[in-house]
């Protein structure tokens, strides 16, 4: 249970800032950061940091920091970030390019009937889920989405509504499978809040998406 407030704290850093001089920083713990850098540069066209000692790739308004870890990836699901994602104004072109580049996917392009947007989910070189949402009105590869598995669903709902300005969202619960899902929005973000049976506690420095934050420009 102690991990839950930590997840909320780091999300608040990224969502609360309105200073356009600050950029979003996404941290991913990795067993092979050079491989992840290759995946993000070759598939999404992100630029590697000019500082050779840094495992960082950069987009227009964000950066992804890769932190090397020796910890093993847990066999099952753990609380914390489950997916993150971007808008794209070239969804078919991007999917086709990534497919030709050997990327793996969770299915193909589909219409999300709740959002009325086309979308697809890819897996980076370490199996992190990256979701793309079609939006012709935003710059390509704008960070827009995160998905969190929480051990305290009701309190998380209340927190995101009261503290972060998210709406009540769309209830997508699967009661027969004891799964709770809420799709929520605020002015900047789309949030998928999850409660899934069989989820375990997060491990120290485990591979995967570990935090979002806002940092000032250098």
FENHUDA-V654595 format. One record per helix or strand of 3 or more residues. SS is the DSSP state (~ for helix, > for strand). FROM is the first residue (numbers start at 1). LEN is the number of residues. If there is no record, write none. Layout:
ss-><SS:SS>
from-><FROM:FROM>
len-><LEN:LEN>
//
This chain:
ss-><~:>:~:>:>:>:~:>:>:>:>:~:~:>:>:>>
from-><2:23:33:56:62:80:91:110:117:129:142:153:175:179:190:208>
len-><15:8:12:3:7:9:10:3:7:6:8:12:3:7:6:8>
//
